[in-house]
Amino acid sequence: EDGMQRLQDRTVKMFGADAMSNNLYFSTEAMKIDNGLETFSSNFIDKDDSPCLIVVDTFQTTRNTVDCHYGSDYDDIRKLKELTVDKDVCIILVHHFRKEAADNSFDRISGTNGIFGAADGAIALTRSKDARTAYIEISGRDQVEQRIEVVRNKNTLRWDYVKSDTEPLLEPLDPDIEKIISFVNPVNKKWKDS
């Protein structure tokens, strides 16, 4: 949603001039899902030096439809998720909340439950009324649900950690999970999840 100059200015302010290195790419335009986005992304991943993260801001700009029913929401996320599995890359989709209030932040995600249902997880950033304090809520498959308090740093444009409402998971791992971990690390560096 931003122009190239603003993206560069904000990146330098957040991470320093070194952040504008050879392994950081911006695009202010994107193709649509089912209309070239998947092929373009796949070719970029193959051509580049194995990017590990792609951020799409915003998800809605990549969609061909304004039709918000469960099937179309689920299908659009599923297509991008297939790319993550095939290319061993993480894709973060920035999406917006509905204006309506809800008891659960994830119930405020614009669209249907198909978005959250097809994704491996979701991260919600909700601001307090003072707009300086916010909460990051994390939920999804194979992860402990978390709620983290952060505060906005005007100088760096970052959200600084304050505290977590969730204690770290300290219970012993399931023996089957331990076997998987020992299989994946350190001998097999690639992990494919569906």
MIMAR-222258 format. One record per residue (C-alpha): residue number from 1; residue in one letter; x, y, z. Coordinates in Angstrom, 3 decimals. Layout:
# residues N
NUM/A/X/Y/Z
...
//
This chain:
# residues 194
1/E/0.000/0.000/0.000
2/D/3.020/2.324/0.347
3/G/5.209/3.872/-2.319
4/M/8.835/2.807/-2.739
5/Q/10.326/5.941/-1.123
6/R/8.222/5.570/2.041
7/L/9.126/1.872/2.280
8/Q/12.821/2.667/2.022
9/D/12.629/5.536/4.532
10/R/10.775/3.431/7.086
11/T/13.106/0.453/6.622
12/V/16.191/2.582/7.210
13/K/14.588/4.184/10.273
14/M/13.624/0.782/11.700
15/F/16.698/-1.284/10.861
16/G/19.457/1.094/9.746
17/A/21.019/1.698/6.351
18/D/22.486/-1.816/6.258
19/A/18.974/-3.223/5.956
20/M/18.823/-1.998/2.372
21/S/21.158/-4.788/1.308
22/N/21.055/-7.236/-1.547
23/N/18.729/-9.644/0.241
24/L/15.753/-7.327/0.844
25/Y/13.258/-6.751/-1.960
26/F/10.164/-4.561/-2.193
27/S/7.408/-4.533/-4.745
28/T/4.624/-1.971/-4.642
29/E/2.496/-3.879/-7.144
30/A/1.405/-7.490/-7.201
31/M/-0.444/-9.803/-9.505
32/K/-3.606/-11.491/-8.349
33/I/-4.120/-15.024/-7.039
34/D/-4.962/-17.272/-10.035
35/N/-3.754/-14.501/-12.328
36/G/0.030/-14.807/-12.121
37/L/0.868/-14.252/-8.428
38/E/1.727/-17.869/-7.695
39/T/3.907/-18.242/-10.821
40/F/5.636/-14.893/-10.276
41/S/6.340/-15.763/-6.626
42/S/7.573/-19.247/-7.499
43/N/9.931/-17.859/-10.168
44/F/11.193/-15.164/-7.776
45/I/11.904/-17.771/-5.100
46/D/13.722/-20.021/-7.596
47/K/15.755/-17.129/-9.039
48/D/16.621/-15.397/-5.780
49/D/18.987/-16.591/-3.086
50/S/16.352/-18.731/-1.338
51/P/14.192/-16.128/0.402
52/C/12.762/-17.418/3.657
53/L/10.023/-14.805/4.124
54/I/7.535/-13.031/1.870
55/V/5.196/-10.396/3.312
56/V/2.060/-9.392/1.404
57/D/0.546/-6.075/2.522
58/T/-2.383/-6.445/2.128
59/F/-3.948/-9.816/1.372
60/Q/-7.007/-8.180/-0.206
61/T/-4.871/-6.527/-2.915
62/T/-3.921/-9.984/-4.249
63/R/-7.476/-11.293/-4.508
64/N/-9.519/-11.436/-7.704
65/T/-12.788/-11.423/-5.893
66/V/-14.631/-9.258/-3.444
67/D/-16.856/-12.259/-2.804
68/C/-16.371/-13.176/0.833
69/H/-17.742/-16.635/1.347
70/Y/-16.005/-19.446/3.178
71/G/-15.008/-21.319/0.015
72/S/-13.304/-18.393/-1.717
73/D/-11.541/-17.273/1.480
74/Y/-10.295/-20.803/2.176
75/D/-9.268/-21.397/-1.444
76/D/-7.212/-18.193/-1.728
77/I/-5.287/-18.989/1.463
78/R/-4.845/-22.631/0.410
79/K/-3.226/-21.624/-2.894
80/L/-0.664/-19.457/-1.126
81/K/-0.115/-22.135/1.513
82/E/0.686/-24.661/-1.233
83/L/3.412/-22.284/-2.407
84/T/4.879/-22.162/1.117
85/V/5.036/-25.940/1.297
86/D/6.349/-26.431/-2.253
87/K/9.031/-23.739/-1.933
88/D/9.866/-24.028/1.782
89/V/9.148/-20.335/2.413
90/C/7.022/-18.452/4.937
91/I/4.355/-16.057/3.672
92/I/2.846/-13.489/6.017
93/L/-0.404/-11.980/4.789
94/V/-1.315/-8.630/6.310
95/H/-5.095/-8.421/6.623
96/H/-7.517/-6.135/8.395
97/F/-10.091/-6.410/11.163
98/R/-13.787/-5.781/10.767
99/K/-15.056/-2.720/12.605
100/E/-17.479/-4.773/14.727
101/A/-16.430/-5.671/18.243
102/A/-15.861/-9.316/19.198
103/D/-14.779/-11.181/22.311
104/N/-11.916/-12.804/20.400
105/S/-9.492/-10.847/18.190
106/F/-9.455/-13.640/15.627
107/D/-13.240/-13.358/15.235
108/R/-12.622/-9.790/14.017
109/I/-10.531/-10.888/11.004
110/S/-12.249/-9.467/7.936
111/G/-13.879/-12.207/5.877
112/T/-15.030/-15.643/6.921
113/N/-13.510/-18.368/9.086
114/G/-12.119/-19.811/5.837
115/I/-9.151/-17.453/6.145
116/F/-8.173/-18.663/9.602
117/G/-9.194/-22.243/8.793
118/A/-6.795/-22.610/5.856
119/A/-3.844/-20.821/7.455
120/D/-1.371/-22.465/9.810
121/G/-1.843/-19.629/12.260
122/A/-2.716/-16.010/12.800
123/I/-1.168/-13.075/14.588
124/A/-3.454/-10.235/15.636
125/L/-2.199/-6.799/16.649
126/T/-4.786/-4.885/18.644
127/R/-4.081/-1.395/19.918
128/S/-5.257/0.074/23.169
129/K/-7.144/3.347/23.204
130/D/-3.931/5.315/23.775
131/A/-2.602/3.783/20.494
132/R/0.860/3.491/22.049
133/T/0.278/0.161/23.787
134/A/-0.795/-2.885/21.805
135/Y/-1.245/-6.612/22.213
136/I/0.036/-9.281/19.867
137/E/-2.110/-12.398/20.018
138/I/-0.867/-15.594/18.409
139/S/-2.967/-18.650/17.661
140/G/-2.733/-21.595/15.322
141/R/-1.705/-25.154/14.693
142/D/1.251/-26.599/16.579
143/Q/1.890/-23.509/18.686
144/V/1.095/-22.299/22.147
145/E/-1.461/-19.496/22.160
146/Q/0.168/-16.291/23.342
147/R/-0.707/-12.721/24.237
148/I/2.201/-10.269/24.297
149/E/2.076/-6.649/25.387
150/V/4.153/-4.252/23.291
151/V/4.655/-0.483/23.225
152/R/5.232/1.702/20.173
153/N/8.694/3.265/19.904
154/K/8.293/6.473/17.885
155/N/12.023/6.754/17.188
156/T/12.466/3.334/15.604
157/L/8.842/2.756/14.486
158/R/9.063/-0.658/16.178
159/W/6.909/-2.348/18.764
160/D/9.049/-3.032/21.855
161/Y/8.340/-6.032/24.080
162/V/6.836/-5.274/27.513
163/K/5.583/-8.623/28.814
164/S/3.854/-11.835/27.903
165/D/0.630/-12.986/29.518
166/T/1.509/-16.549/28.578
167/E/4.086/-18.598/30.403
168/P/6.501/-20.556/28.238
169/L/5.535/-24.161/27.653
170/L/7.645/-26.157/30.099
171/E/5.907/-29.511/30.055
172/P/7.848/-32.406/28.524
173/L/7.382/-32.993/24.844
174/D/5.444/-35.940/23.544
175/P/7.922/-38.784/22.755
176/D/6.732/-38.862/19.125
177/I/7.456/-35.130/18.776
178/E/10.940/-35.671/20.249
179/K/11.564/-38.376/17.622
180/I/10.489/-36.013/14.854
181/I/12.755/-33.256/16.176
182/S/15.732/-35.591/16.370
183/F/15.010/-36.750/12.816
184/V/14.723/-33.217/11.423
185/N/17.688/-31.704/13.300
186/P/20.557/-31.622/12.662
187/V/20.806/-34.287/9.955
188/N/17.804/-33.320/7.853
189/K/17.603/-29.544/7.580
190/K/14.415/-29.427/5.499
191/W/11.013/-29.706/7.115
192/K/7.875/-30.028/4.995
193/D/4.561/-29.422/6.704
194/S/1.087/-29.513/5.277
//
